Amino acid sequence: MKKIIATAIIVFILAIAFANGVTPSYVVNAPGVATGIGAKLLCSSRFVSGLSPEQSFDDLVQYSSILQYLDVSYDDANQEVTTSLFGMATKTASYQPGLGCYTEHDGFDERSTADIQPMPVFNSRWPHGTRVETIDAQMQRTLDAMVAEDNNNGLDTRALLVVKDGDIVAESYAQGAGPDTPLLGWSMAKSLTSVMLGNLAYQDQLDVDEQLDFASWSEDKRADIRIRDLLTMTDGLDFSEQYNPGDDATAMLFTEPSASGYAIARPALHAPGTRFNYSSGTANILSRIYFNRTGGTLASSLAEYRAHIAGPLSFQHAVFEPDARGVLVGSSYLYASARDWARLGQMMLQGGVLNGQRIVSEDWVEQSTRPNNSGNHKAYGYQWWLNTGDAAPRWPDLPADAYAAQGNRQQSLTVIPSENVVIVRLGWTSGRYPANERFAEIVGALR
């Protein structure tokens, strides 16, 4: 009887899908993508962020109505989540401390090679440690009111934090989050990936004008792609940053064991350096470069990352997740507390230095926040969104020198050098978030 009911449901869904113009590719790929995104995000939400299964599932189904039909099984003892969709596909994601979650793929077991210990937590003043002794009462009331208003309006803001002159002056949390909660930044991870490449450049292990040695690129025009082209999203690769089943981004993140391998295999569409094309695939190629330059194993690349990035930044509650191949998913999978995200912004604001340690050169920060040379969208630097470069500013009420790391669900880490301000906003907003208006109000209140 269950099989008959399941078959009837499948036929019904297919009929509705085709009647509404859904492509065969969508239908064919939907079960794998749905179970992949379900297992991965539910696992990380539960075991990395510590959110409840109910809240985790509510977040998940905002992406697509089909996800409400997932059958979800939590194995708290083994820290695994398994999802299935009408028996058409089943995926399991498992958690490992320090590494987060990834979807299991046969033949891939890179995590067994890495023994990850928690990052040290220091009882010193932020940004080095956990103590925050610089809260401004008026600004705190302002942020609390903003978060309350956001959530009364269904914007699902979970963290809002402001740094002024190097100190946290206010931070407000909601919906189960707190100062120590690692929250998913989605594409904000791209900006940290850029910093990781910048650190290699600072150590003279990388030149942005060098070309890549990927074997599959040597015989076609991809051989002309430079690291600089990847950093500015002007590499010319044919990659679709759409989020439907069958599109590049969803296939790469939720069905493939190697995100970077998928992206490297994409063909060329434009000459390098001529066209901006926002691409999570490009960020994962950058992450693969970091992996290759730091020993070519998960253990070696994580050791480098912890010694030269996470350690100097004093990340306290951050988890950068690898894919099944063992490469950090530099496009998307950094979970970090609002305070940790603010540390990244403060380092950029201070010209590449934090906690007395230089992480990237001052020139790297300048290059990262300079418009690119593409012919279609210049307001993007080295994996940072800029407020200058195009005909109209991205945030018209913020200073022209503002720049930001941004991610799906309206995550943002905004740096405003002329005001000596860093603003972090994390949440789960499905539509527009009024960042321009909110952040302009914050800047005005700080003056």
ChimeraX attribute file (.defattr): number of C-alpha atoms within 10 A of each C-alpha:
attribute: neighborCount
match mode: 1-to-1
recipient: residues
	/A:1	6
	/A:2	8
	/A:3	10
	/A:4	9
	/A:5	11
	/A:6	15
	/A:7	14
	/A:8	12
	/A:9	13
	/A:10	16
	/A:11	12
	/A:12	11
	/A:13	14
	/A:14	15
	/A:15	12
	/A:16	12
	/A:17	15
	/A:18	13
	/A:19	9
	/A:20	9
	/A:21	8
	/A:22	13
	/A:23	12
	/A:24	13
	/A:25	12
	/A:26	16
	/A:27	16
	/A:28	12
	/A:29	17
	/A:30	22
	/A:31	22
	/A:32	23
	/A:33	26
	/A:34	27
	/A:35	28
	/A:36	29
	/A:37	22
	/A:38	29
	/A:39	31
	/A:40	26
	/A:41	25
	/A:42	30
	/A:43	29
	/A:44	29
	/A:45	24
	/A:46	23
	/A:47	22
	/A:48	26
	/A:49	25
	/A:50	16
	/A:51	19
	/A:52	14
	/A:53	16
	/A:54	11
	/A:55	14
	/A:56	19
	/A:57	20
	/A:58	13
	/A:59	17
	/A:60	20
	/A:61	15
	/A:62	14
	/A:63	15
	/A:64	10
	/A:65	9
	/A:66	14
	/A:67	23
	/A:68	17
	/A:69	13
	/A:70	21
	/A:71	15
	/A:72	21
	/A:73	13
	/A:74	17
	/A:75	12
	/A:76	11
	/A:77	6
	/A:78	10
	/A:79	17
	/A:80	24
	/A:81	26
	/A:82	23
	/A:83	25
	/A:84	23
	/A:85	22
	/A:86	17
	/A:87	14
	/A:88	12
	/A:89	15
	/A:90	19
	/A:91	25
	/A:92	23
	/A:93	25
	/A:94	20
	/A:95	22
	/A:96	18
	/A:97	14
	/A:98	18
	/A:99	22
	/A:100	24
	/A:101	32
	/A:102	27
	/A:103	27
	/A:104	20
	/A:105	17
	/A:106	7
	/A:107	9
	/A:108	14
	/A:109	12
	/A:110	16
	/A:111	19
	/A:112	11
	/A:113	12
	/A:114	17
	/A:115	14
	/A:116	15
	/A:117	9
	/A:118	12
	/A:119	16
	/A:120	12
	/A:121	13
	/A:122	14
	/A:123	11
	/A:124	11
	/A:125	13
	/A:126	20
	/A:127	25
	/A:128	20
	/A:129	17
	/A:130	17
	/A:131	12
	/A:132	17
	/A:133	11
	/A:134	15
	/A:135	15
	/A:136	14
	/A:137	10
	/A:138	13
	/A:139	17
	/A:140	17
	/A:141	13
	/A:142	18
	/A:143	21
	/A:144	19
	/A:145	13
	/A:146	17
	/A:147	22
	/A:148	18
	/A:149	14
	/A:150	17
	/A:151	17
	/A:152	11
	/A:153	10
	/A:154	13
	/A:155	21
	/A:156	23
	/A:157	28
	/A:158	23
	/A:159	27
	/A:160	22
	/A:161	23
	/A:162	28
	/A:163	23
	/A:164	18
	/A:165	12
	/A:166	19
	/A:167	18
	/A:168	22
	/A:169	20
	/A:170	23
	/A:171	27
	/A:172	24
	/A:173	22
	/A:174	16
	/A:175	13
	/A:176	13
	/A:177	21
	/A:178	17
	/A:179	17
	/A:180	16
	/A:181	23
	/A:182	25
	/A:183	29
	/A:184	29
	/A:185	29
	/A:186	21
	/A:187	25
	/A:188	26
	/A:189	26
	/A:190	30
	/A:191	25
	/A:192	21
	/A:193	25
	/A:194	25
	/A:195	25
	/A:196	23
	/A:197	25
	/A:198	25
	/A:199	23
	/A:200	19
	/A:201	16
	/A:202	18
	/A:203	13
	/A:204	9
	/A:205	13
	/A:206	17
	/A:207	15
	/A:208	14
	/A:209	11
	/A:210	12
	/A:211	15
	/A:212	15
	/A:213	10
	/A:214	12
	/A:215	9
	/A:216	13
	/A:217	18
	/A:218	12
	/A:219	8
	/A:220	10
	/A:221	15
	/A:222	24
	/A:223	17
	/A:224	17
	/A:225	22
	/A:226	19
	/A:227	22
	/A:228	20
	/A:229	25
	/A:230	26
	/A:231	26
	/A:232	29
	/A:233	29
	/A:234	29
	/A:235	28
	/A:236	23
	/A:237	25
	/A:238	17
	/A:239	20
	/A:240	16
	/A:241	15
	/A:242	12
	/A:243	13
	/A:244	16
	/A:245	22
	/A:246	22
	/A:247	16
	/A:248	21
	/A:249	23
	/A:250	24
	/A:251	20
	/A:252	21
	/A:253	25
	/A:254	24
	/A:255	23
	/A:256	20
	/A:257	22
	/A:258	23
	/A:259	32
	/A:260	28
	/A:261	17
	/A:262	18
	/A:263	22
	/A:264	20
	/A:265	14
	/A:266	17
	/A:267	16
	/A:268	18
	/A:269	14
	/A:270	17
	/A:271	15
	/A:272	23
	/A:273	21
	/A:274	18
	/A:275	23
	/A:276	24
	/A:277	21
	/A:278	18
	/A:279	23
	/A:280	26
	/A:281	31
	/A:282	30
	/A:283	29
	/A:284	28
	/A:285	24
	/A:286	23
	/A:287	26
	/A:288	24
	/A:289	20
	/A:290	26
	/A:291	22
	/A:292	15
	/A:293	17
	/A:294	19
	/A:295	14
	/A:296	15
	/A:297	19
	/A:298	25
	/A:299	21
	/A:300	17
	/A:301	23
	/A:302	25
	/A:303	18
	/A:304	20
	/A:305	19
	/A:306	17
	/A:307	12
	/A:308	19
	/A:309	21
	/A:310	22
	/A:311	17
	/A:312	20
	/A:313	26
	/A:314	24
	/A:315	25
	/A:316	23
	/A:317	24
	/A:318	28
	/A:319	26
	/A:320	21
	/A:321	23
	/A:322	24
	/A:323	27
	/A:324	24
	/A:325	21
	/A:326	27
	/A:327	29
	/A:328	27
	/A:329	29
	/A:330	33
	/A:331	30
	/A:332	23
	/A:333	27
	/A:334	27
	/A:335	26
	/A:336	25
	/A:337	27
	/A:338	31
	/A:339	31
	/A:340	25
	/A:341	32
	/A:342	27
	/A:343	24
	/A:344	26
	/A:345	27
	/A:346	28
	/A:347	23
	/A:348	25
	/A:349	21
	/A:350	15
	/A:351	18
	/A:352	23
	/A:353	19
	/A:354	22
	/A:355	16
	/A:356	9
	/A:357	13
	/A:358	19
	/A:359	26
	/A:360	26
	/A:361	19
	/A:362	16
	/A:363	13
	/A:364	22
	/A:365	20
	/A:366	14
	/A:367	13
	/A:368	25
	/A:369	24
	/A:370	22
	/A:371	21
	/A:372	27
	/A:373	19
	/A:374	19
	/A:375	11
	/A:376	12
	/A:377	19
	/A:378	21
	/A:379	25
	/A:380	27
	/A:381	25
	/A:382	28
	/A:383	28
	/A:384	25
	/A:385	22
	/A:386	28
	/A:387	23
	/A:388	22
	/A:389	18
	/A:390	14
	/A:391	9
	/A:392	10
	/A:393	16
	/A:394	18
	/A:395	19
	/A:396	13
	/A:397	15
	/A:398	21
	/A:399	17
	/A:400	17
	/A:401	15
	/A:402	22
	/A:403	28
	/A:404	24
	/A:405	25
	/A:406	24
	/A:407	19
	/A:408	18
	/A:409	22
	/A:410	23
	/A:411	26
	/A:412	23
	/A:413	24
	/A:414	26
	/A:415	25
	/A:416	21
	/A:417	18
	/A:418	11
	/A:419	17
	/A:420	15
	/A:421	23
	/A:422	31
	/A:423	26
	/A:424	26
	/A:425	27
	/A:426	27
	/A:427	25
	/A:428	19
	/A:429	20
	/A:430	15
	/A:431	11
	/A:432	9
	/A:433	19
	/A:434	13
	/A:435	17
	/A:436	13
	/A:437	13
	/A:438	13
	/A:439	20
	/A:440	17
	/A:441	14
	/A:442	17
	/A:443	20
	/A:444	10
	/A:445	11
	/A:446	15
	/A:447	6
